[in-house]
Amino acid sequence: MEQIREVEEKALEAVRNAEDLAALQQVRVMYLGKKGSIQGLMSMMKSLPKEEKPAFGQAVNQCKQTVSDAIEARNAELQKEALAKQLEEEKIDITLAGDKLEVGTTHPLIMVQQQLEDLFIGMGYTVAEGPEVEQDYYNFELANIPKDHPARDMQDTFYIDPNTLLRTHTTAMQMRELEKAKGRTPIKLICPGKVYRRDDDDATHSHQFMQCEGLVVGEKITLADLKGTLTAMANRMFGEGRKVRFRPSFFPFTEPSVEVDVSCPFCNGKGCSVCKGSGWIEILGAGMVHPHVLEMNGFDSEKCSGFAFGVGLERVAMLKYGIDDIRNFYTNDLRFLKNFDRFD
Ligand code: PHE
């Protein structure tokens, strides 16, 4: 009995002193294993007189239970400690500065294009597309600008061969759509896209720029419809309360043709440095589709009429966002491009 108590005491001390799970496992083997001390006590039983065996057996079992309970308790304790240590070591400091993920922003010209698309889709228009490398036929001929017509000088053109060019205006897409419609009305579409002209680049000119054309053809379409539509557009692009005014102009594909001004959004028409004191800002060209253009494209100009307008997206973006040099749109300077994500 004395020996049992000794083994138990030693075992419990060893359990208490086990510093980690591996050490505890060693203690377990040492005392509870097949060749362990407690098993050694069991084997002493054979040599005891019969009447002492039950009490001895019970005492050894009791000892085994006590040691095993102590090992379990220490095991739980050590596991908890190990976990706490792991958590401590693997702690993430969320206040540390992270690696910044660079997120791109929408290009200001694409923003303006999307705003226009949004507005016109909302009014039932579709968005048409067409090629940038265009045939002379769509860019000029169908738009009522035959070869040697002086109006060709209005748009100095990049020719690829005598019949192929970089489109000089989105009107080329308008002509494609008119031809495609084969005389059927109504037509209600916008065609945004890049256009090219042999201009020397400076603060207000770029050999590549963007336009958005609008085209409506149907019965009883009038200049008043054009004015209402452009007023809606001016309000969307430059804020509520804009007025538009028409000044007579000339385009070969529209008759009458107008130059369209918007009341200055910066001074509300009172006159400021942006509108050079006039209260108005010239913004786009427009007009009623020329009857000859309708006829060339298979429409009956007695039965239907249409309006068209073409707006320069750079001009709109420059006014809207106060940009003073058109070249900013094309030089890909991130310091410039990143400015626009917070604007509408
Ligand atoms: N195509 C003309 C230009 O580029 C703009 C315009 C479009 C004018 C449609 C009238 C109607 O200057």
Residues whose N, C-alpha, C, O or C-beta is under 5 A from the ligand:
A	BS01	LIG	T168 H169 T171 F251 T254 G285 A286 G287 A308 F309 G310
